[in-house]
Amino acid sequence: MRIDIDNDSGVECDEKNIKSVAEFAMSQMGLHPDCELAIRLVDLDEMSDLHMQWMDESGPTDVLSFPMDELTPNSAPEGPGMLGDIVLCPDYAKQNNKQPLAQELLLLTVHGVLHLLGFDHRQKDEEQIMFKLQEDLIQEWANG
């Protein structure tokens, strides 16, 4: 899998682990080994701009996902494709103070991958499925 990471956030992050957890999630979700993903880490101002532009919501958020080829879980037989882009905002994730930043960025990366694959959490039943899956994927990756 080809995963490009561009850190424009000004925050030092463990890009190796972010890439590793993204690759693991993509593999576990049955994507073709030649699929591509781009991950950008941005500052609060850029995330606020993207959040308004694409979601029509003011202020920053922790993660945004932009699907490209509309890949779905277990789409490996279809061949390679561009999964899409994930945009992470470490400063916003840090402000949430839910867990150490390194762990939060891993969670947000997997969350973004799942969004790119069509998972959502708008409805309670969807939320339970998606959040359980991301928890399982992170746990499996950590136990690697």
ZIQUI-V684442 format. One record per backbone hydrogen bond with DSSP energy under -1.0 kcal/mol. NH is the residue of the N-H (numbers start at 1). CO is the residue of the C=O. If there is no record, write none. Layout:
nh={NH:NH}
co={CO:CO}
//
This chain:
nh={2:4:6:8:15:18:19:20:21:22:23:24:25:26:27:28:29:30:31:35:36:37:38:39:40:41:42:47:48:49:50:51:52:53:54:55:56:57:64:66:68:69:74:75:76:78:79:83:85:86:87:88:89:93:94:95:96:104:105:106:107:108:109:110:111:112:113:114:115:116:117:118:119:127:128:129:130:131:132:133:134:135:136:137:138:139:140:141:142:143}
co={35:37:39:41:13:14:15:16:17:18:19:20:21:22:23:24:25:27:26:32:81:2:84:4:86:6:88:43:44:45:46:47:48:49:50:51:52:51:87:85:83:82:29:72:30:75:76:36:66:38:64:40:62:89:90:91:92:100:101:102:103:104:105:106:107:108:109:110:111:112:113:115:114:123:124:125:126:127:128:129:130:131:132:133:134:135:136:137:138:139}
//
